[in-house]
Amino acid sequence: MNHRPGLDRSQTLLFPERLEDYIAAENPVRFLDAFVGSLDLHTLGFAKAHCATTGRPPYDPAALLKLYLYGYLHRVRSSRALEAECHRNVEVIWLLGKLTPDFKTIADFRKDNLKPLKAVARQFTLLCRKLALFGGELLAIDGSKFAAVNARDQNFNTVKLQDLIARADARLAEYFQQLDTADAAEPSTATLTQKALATKIAALQERQDWHKELLGQLADEQKQVSVTDPDTRKMPTAHGTMVGYNAQLAVDAKHKLIAADDVTNEGTDLHQLADVALQAKANLEIKQAEVLADAGYYNAAEVSRCTEHGLTPLIPKSDTSANTARGLYGKSQFKYDAVKDAYVCPANGTLTYRFSTYELGRELKYYRASGCKSCALKSRCTRNKANRTITREANEHLMEAMAVRMKQHPEKFKLRKTLAEHPFGTIKRWFGYTHFLLKGLTKVQCEWSLTTLAYNPKRVLNLVSFDKLMAAVG
């Protein structure tokens, strides 16, 4: 018995198969084709959506958009890899009608349509709302660090630059001493040595001048500078530090779909809560919702912004008091009396209001005790000679109300990990997207929107039947 024979490659077929026959009726690529076909690309702002009457005809932005959506959905992001798919991938050949744009055309499309590409992500959110896939009642917000196109040795701060300049000075002094020694040596051996030393000195001086120039740039209240991608920053992570960006997500609780996304170059999440939460509120067109976030988002000003717009945050407070770390009474052990506008200490003493000030973007009120020197609990309260002082933010009553909500509904906060960290795990582990390909904050924000746009369809295709999905697209 012989094996099954394949088709002879040199055989001419009288009735060749249609390209349409290679794509199954419920292949997800048909949904991508229908989704892009339902968009008004000119209204969204895509360049060349309307052709000029003269010149060479451009590629239809719809075709290039389909290519990008397909690529991000199937873990293919680079323009060169997408170009290769146009020649060998039957699904892409069907999707683009055998168009084969080169990598430069593909890359320029993304570069020239940053805002429209972000708008496409919102259009898919509208489609999910049409299918009632968003609950709009509970949102979870989280952030994660992604590496940028900037190596660690191309990121500098003041201490690092001063150290490099000092090392260069020491090395130059060593080279000049060797040069003096070479001058006194035999001419036959000194000429080559002098030339080599002169080359090294020139290269080292050039590099030192560059470091001095970078140090001058840091004088303008900038704590660090990156050379390859000026917008990126060194950030702390669970495994050390990385040079990258801080990507943010707001995830809806109903089906773990992403409701909003953002990217910042700030190393912490302290000031990210309100922007992402309010963007999610606008995308879902809701009036109120509860917002979950971890302790890294604990910020009275951000909580106040959310509350003003009908959002109710649930964020735990991590005790970072220096007194607690030293075994002394922390602020949590002092009770605030709203009627008297005063604090009561563990010894039942009163800390009264003294003055207000504005520090580090916060409006603070200072409360101070009296008679601490004679208090029996002074050794457990403060080591300062002066009386104990406590500060209170102007909108701290919102944080106290939030603490009460956290105690009343601990089960809600337990959902945070399963909601907010699920998309990041899928994006990093399944898609394999652990770093950005583009440079510059604006471009990276567009790339992150494309990434989240790939995550949502991937999940929706498992939640909704293909026929219902195609009917919703129309």
N, C-alpha and C positions, 0 to 999 in steps of 0.2 A: 504493500500500500504506500502510495506517495503522499508527501505533504501537500497542503493546499497551495496551489500556485498563485503568485501575485500577478499583477498586470505587467506585461512587457512594456518597459519605459519607452521603447521606440515605436510602439504600436499606435497608429493613427486611429482615433475614435470617430466614427461617422456621426454619432449623436452624443456629444459630450454632456456630462452631468451639469446641471445648473448649480451655481454657487449657492443658491437658496436651499438646495437639498442638503448641504453640509451643516446647516444650522437647524437644530431641533425646534419644534414649535414653542416649547417653553424654556428655551435657552435665555438666561438673564440678559444676554447681549441685546435681545429684542426689546427688553424693557429700557435699557440705556438709549437705544435708538429712538424709541417712542417718547421718552422723557425729554431728551434734547429737542426732538421735533416739536414738542408742545411749548417750548420757550420762545419768547419774543426777544431774540438776541440783540436787535437794534435798540429796543427799549432798555435792556439791561446794560447797554453801553459797550458792547463788543465792537472792536475796530473791524472795519471792512465787512460789516453785516450787510451793508448795501454797497454794491459794486459801482465803481466809477465807469463812465461811458467810454473812456479811453484807457490805453495801456494794457499790460498783460493781465489776464484775469487772475485774481488771487484765490487762495484756498478758502473754501467756505468755513467760517469760524465754527459752524455746527460740526463739521467733520473733525476739526482739531479738538473741539471740546469733547466729543465722543471718545476720541483717542485718549485724552487725559483721564477721563472718568474711568474708562476701561483699564488703563494702566494702573492708576492708584488702587482700583478695586482688586487687581490681580498682582499686586506687589511689584509693579514695574513703574519706576518714577523718572528715571533719567531720560533725557531727550534722545540720546544715542540708542538706549535699549528700546525706546518706543519706535524709533526708526526701523530697528531690526524686526520688531513685531509686525510692522506694515508689510514686510516682504515674506514672512514665514508663517504667521498666525492666521489660520483660516477665519476665525471669528473677527479679527481686526480687518482682514481683507473684505469680508462681508460688510462690516460696519462702515467702512470708508469707501466702499465701492471700488476697491483696487487702487485707491489713491496712495501714493508713496512719498509723502513729504520728507525732506531731509531733516536732520537733527537741528540745524540752525533755525529752520522755519518753525519747528515744534517748540524749541526753546523760546524764540521770540514771541510766539503766541502767548505763552504764560507771562513773559515779562511785560508785554504790552496790554495785558488785560487783567491786571491785579484786582481792581475793584469789581469788574463784571464777574470774575470767577468766584469772588466771595458772595456776590449776589445770587449765584446759582445755588449755593449752599442754602440760602434762605428760601429759594423756590422749592427745594426738596423738603424743607421744613413745612412749607405750606401744604405740600402734597400729603405729608404725614398727618397734618392736622385734618385734612379732608377725609382721611381714613380713620380718624379718631384714635391715633396711636399715642398721642400725648395726653397725660392726665391733667397736667397744669396745676396740681395741688401741692406736690412735694418735689423740691429740686435739691440735688446734691452737687456741691462745687468742690473741685480739687484741682491741684496743679502738679506738674511733673517736669523735670528738667530733661531737655534734649540737647545733644551736642551740636555745635555749630561748625561751620567751615573755618575754623581758626584753631591752630594748634596751641598747646599750653605755653610753649616757648615764644609764641607770638602775642602773648598777653602780658602786660607789664603794669605794676603799681609803683608807687614812690620808693618803697623800701627795696624792691627788686632792682629798679633802675639805679638807685644810689649805690647798691652793692656792685652792680656790673661796672659802673663808672670807676669805683674805688679799685676793683680788681684790674681794670684796664690801666689805671695809673701805676699800680704796682708792677704790672707786666711791662709797661713802657719803660719804667725805671730800670728794670732788669735788662731789657733790650738795649737801652742806651749805654749801660755799663758794658755789655758784650761788644757794642760797637766801638767803645773806647779801647777795649782790649784788642779788637781786630785791627785798629789803626796802628797799634804798636807791634803787630805781628809782621812776619815776612810778607813782602808784596805778592809772592806767588800764591800764598794761601789766603791772604787778607782780602783780595779783590772779590772773590766769589762769596766769602762770608759777609762782607760789607753789603753786597748787592742783595743777598738773601735777607739779611737783617733789615735793610731799608724797605724791602717789600713788605715784611711782616709789620714793621712800624707803621707804614702808610695804611695798611689794611686795618690795623687795630685802632689807629687814630680816626679813620673814617667811621668805623663802627661805634667808637666812643662818641663822636659828634652826633651820630644818629640817636644814641641813647640820651644824650643831653637835650636834643630837640624834643624827644618824647617826654622827657621830664618837664620841659617847659610847657607842654600841652596840658600836663596834669595840674598846673598851677591854677587853672580856671575851675576850681571846685569839682574837678573830675578825679575820682579815686583810682581809676584804672583806665588803660587804653589798650585796645586790640588792633593789630596791624592788618590782618587779612580781612576781617569783617569788623569795621569800627563800632557797630552797634552791639556786638556781643560782649558778655561779661563773664568773669569767673564766678561760679556759683557753688554753694555747699550742697552736697548730696549725701545720701546715706552711706556711700562708699568713698567719701573724700570730697574732692572738688572737680568740677569740669568747666570748660569754657563753652557756654551755650546760651540757651534761652529758656524761659519759664513759660510753659504752655498751660493754658487754663481751659477747663471744661465745666459746663453746667449740664447735668444729666437729669432727665425727667424720670420719676420713679415708676411710672406705669410699665414701660417696656425697655428701660435703660437706653433710651435714645438721647442723642446729644441735642440739647436745645440752644446752646450758645458756645462759642469758642473765642479765645483770644490768646495773644502771645505778648509777653513783656520781657524786658531785659533786667528787671529787678530780681534780685536773688532770693527774696522772700515773698510770701503770700499776704503780707500784712496789709497791703493797700489794694488788693485785687478783688475783694468780695463784691462790692457794690457794682462795679463796671460789668462784671460777668453776669451777676444776678439781674440787673436791669436790662441787659441785652436779651437775656432769656425771657424776661417778662414781655419785652416788645415783640420778640419773635413768636411767642405763643399767644400774644394778645390777651393776657389775663390781667385781672385787677389785683389779685392777692394770691400769695402762696407761702409755704414755709420753706426755708432755705437751710440746708445742713452743710456744715463745714468743720474742718478740724481746728485744733487750737492755734494753728499758724495764722488763721484769719481773724483772730480775736483783736478787734480794733473798734473802739467806741465810735469814731467818726464814720467808719464804713457801716457799722450796725445802724447808726442814726440815718444815713442816706437810704438804706434799705427800708427802714421803718417808715420814713416819710413817703415812700412810694408803695406802701401796702404790703411789703414783704416782711415776713417774720423770721428772723435768723435764729438758729439753734446751734450755738458754738460753745464748747467747753473752755474753761479758763485754766491755763496751766500756771501753777504758782511759781513765778520766777523771782519772788522777793528775795533780796539779798539777806534779809533778816532771817527768813525761814531756812536758808542754806546754812546760816551760822547757828541754828538752833534757838533763835529768838522768835517772839510773837510776830507773825505776819499780819498783813492788813486784813486778811479774812477773819481774824479773831477779834477785830474791832467792829462793833455794831453801830450802824448809822441811824441817827434819830432825825427823820425828815422834818418833824414839827419844830424841833429846836435848832435844826441845821448844825448838828454836832455829832461827834463820835464818842462812844463809851468804850473804855479800855477794859481788859480782863480784870482789873482791880476796881472796876466801877468808877474810875475817874473820868472826867469829861475833857475832850479835846475840842476846843471852840474854834470857830472860823477866825482867821487872822487877816489874810489878804489873797488876792487873785493875781495870776500872771499868765503869760502865754509862752509855752516852751515846746520846741520841736513840733510845731503845728498843732499843739493841744492847748486848750484853755483849762488851766488848773486852779483849784482852790486849795489853800493851805490851812490845815487845822493843827493846833498845837496844844499840848497838855500843860499843866502847871503842877508844881510840887513833886516832880518825878524823883528828886534826890532823896526824899524821905519815904518813897514807896517801897514796900517789902518785895515787890515783884520787879524792881528795876533791873536786876541782873538778868532776868529772863525776857526783858522787853527791849532794852537799848543799852549800848555800851558807850554812847556819847555822853558828854558832861551836860549838854543842854537837854531840855525837855523833849519828849517824843513828838515827832511831827508826822502827819499823814497828809497825802494829797488826794484830791478827788476831781475827776474830770467833770466838765459842765453837763455832759449827757450820760453820766454814769448810772443814773436811774434806769436807763434802758438796759444796761448790762446786768443790773440787779434783777430786773424783771425777766430777762433772758435766763438767768441762773435759776429762777423759780420754775420757769417752763421746762428747763432741762431736768429738774428733779421730778416734775409731775409726769413727764413723758420720756423716760429713758429709752423706751423701745424704739422711738423714732430715730434717735441718734445712732442706735445700733445698726440701722439700715445704711448708714453713710458709706461704710467700706464696700458693701456689696453693690452699691449704686455708682459711686464716683470712681472707684478704682477699677471697676470692670472694663470700661472702655479703654483706659490706659493699658491694661494688661493685654487686651486684644490688639491694640495698635502696635505695642512694642513686641509682643511675643508671636502673634499670628501673622500680622502684616510684616513684622520685622523692621518697623520704622522707629529707630532709636536716635536718629540724627536728621538734621535738615540739610538739604542740598543747595539752597539759595543763600545769598548774602544780603544783609540789610533787614531791618525790622519789618518794613512794609512788605517786602517780598516773602519773608518767613511767615508773616501773618496770613498771606494768601496761600502759601504752601500748607499751613496748618488747617485752613478751611477746606482745602482739597482732601486732606487726610481725614478730617471728620466727615466730609461728604462721602468718602469711601466706606467709612464705618457704618453710617446710617443705612445705606442701601443693602449692605451685607446683612445687617440685622433684619431689615424690613422684609427681605426676600425669604426669610425663615419664619416670619410672623404672618404674612398675608399670602393668600393663594395668588398664583400668577395671573389668573383671569381677572381677579378683583383688582389687582395692581394695574393691569393694562387698562381696565375700564376706568379707573380713577385718573390715569394719564389722559385718556380720551384718544 
